[in-house]
Amino acid sequence: MTDPTRIASLERRLQILEDKIEIGQILARFGPAVDSLSGDAAAALWTKDGVYDFGSATLEGQSQLKGLVQLTTHTEYVDKGCAHVLGPPVIEIDRDRASATGYSQVFIHDDGQWRNVRTSANHWTLKRTAKGWKVVTRQNRLLDGTQNARDLLARASQDNVQGDNA
C-alpha cells in the first residue's frame, strides 16, 4: 500500500472510530438528562424534527421531546429515584448517517431496593449535522416476548451498512 493510500485508509478508519465514540456519548447522555429532569438536555440530543417512538406514544419535534421528562409516569419514577441505563449499542456508520441498536433498562428505587421495571430493545438512527451527530429517530420496544422487540434487535445484524467495515 502506498503512503497516500495508507494514510487515506487510516484517516477513514480513525473517522469511523471518532464517530462511534461520539454516537456512544450521545446515547449515554440520555439517561442522565432524563433522570435529572433536564428536558432541554434530552431534546438537544435529537434533530429539530426528531422522533422518539416508545410504543405507547410517539414524541415529535423539540417541544414534545423536551416534555418527555414531564410525563406522569416519568416524574413518578424520578420521585422514587430512577436510573435509565443503556447498554453498549451496536453502531453502524454510513458516511453521514448511522444506526445504533441495543438494550435499555429502567431501575426504580423501591422500598430500599433497586428493581428493574422496564427492559427494552432500542434502535436509533442518527445523522451528522453542523453541530455533530444528532438523533433522528429512536424506537424503543419492551422486551415482553413480542415480535416488535425482536425485530428491533435483529436490526443490529441487518444494519451492517457500507463504510463501517472499510
N, C-alpha and C positions, 0 to 999 in steps of 0.2 A: 504494500500500500504506500503510495507516495505521501509525502508530508502534507500537502494541501488536502488530499482525500482523507488522510488520517485525522487531521485537525478538524475537518468538517464533521467527520463521524463522531469524534469526541465531543464537539460542541453540541451536536444533535442529542447525543446521549445525556450530556450534562443538562441540557434544557428540559428533557423529559424528567430527570430526577428532581430538578428545581420545581417543575410544575407539580409533580406528585407530592412534594413536601408542602407546597403552598396549598394545594387542594386538601391535603390531610389536615392542615392547620385550620382551614375554613370550617371543615366538618367538626373538628374538635372544639371550635368556638361556640357551636350551637348550644351544647349543654350548659356551660357557664352563663351564656346570655339568657337563656330562658329560666334557669334556676335562680338567677339574680333579678328576675323580672325586668330585664332591660330589653324592652320591645324594640328600641332603636337599634341596639347592637344585633339583635336577632334578625331584624329586617334588612340590615346592612349587608348580610351575607348573600342576599338574593339580588338579582337584577331588578330594575324598577317594576317590571311586569312579571316578576317571578311567581311561581305557584308551589304551594305546599298541599299535597293531597294525602290526607291521613285516613282515608277510607270513609269515616263517618262525616267528614266535611272537607271542603277544599277552600283554602285561602288564596286569593289572587291579588297581587299588587302590594306595594309597600304599606299602605294604611291597614289592610287586613293582616298582613304579616306582623306588623307592629302590635296589633291587637291579640295575637296568639297568646301572649303572656297574661292577658286579662280574662281568658276563657275560664268559666267557673271551675271546671274540672282541674285546670292547671293551677289556679290560685289555691284550691283546696290541697293539692299536692304540696305546693310551696309552703303553705301554712303549717303542714305537718313536718316538713323537711323532706326534700327530694333530691335525687340526682339523676339526670338524664345522661346516660353513659353510652357512647358509641364505640363499637369495636373497630379495629383497623379495617378499612374497606379495601376491596379490590378496585384499583384505579386504572382506567384505560384512557389514553390520550390520543386524540386525532387532531393534530395541529392546534386550532383554537377552540376545540370542543373536547369535552371529557365526560366520562361517566364514573360513578363510584357506587359499588354495591356492597352491602354489609348488614350488620345487625345493630340494633339499639335496644337498650333496656332502660326502664324507669324503676328506680328504687324509691320506696317511701319509708320514712322513719315512723314506726308504728308501735306504740307501747314498749319503747326501749329496744326494739329490734328493727333491723332493716329487712324489708321484704320486697321482692320483685313483683311489681304489679302489671308490667307490660314488657313483653319481648316481641320485637318486630323485625321484619325484613325491610330493607331500605334500598331504593335506587334513586340516585341523584344524577342529574345532568347539569353540566356547568359549561360556561364559555369564558374565554379570555376577553376582558374589556380593557379600556384605557386605564382603569383602576385596579387591574389584576383580575384573577379568577372570581367569578360570581356564580351562585346557584341559579339555574333557570327553573328547574323543577326538582321536587323531592316527592317521591311516592313512598308511603310508609304503610305496611300491612301487618296486622297482628299475626304472629306465628301460632295460629289456632287450629292447624290441620287443614285449612282450606287451600285450594289451588292457587289463589291470588298471591299468597306469600311465597309459595314455592316458585311461582313464575317470576317474581322479582329476583329471588336468589339465583335462579337459572341464568339471569342476565349477566352474572359475573363471568360465566364462561362464554356466553354468546357475544358479549361486547368487546371481544378482543379485536379492536379496531386497528386499521393500518397505522403505522408510525410508532406504535408503542413498543414493538419488538425489534425495531430497527437497530 
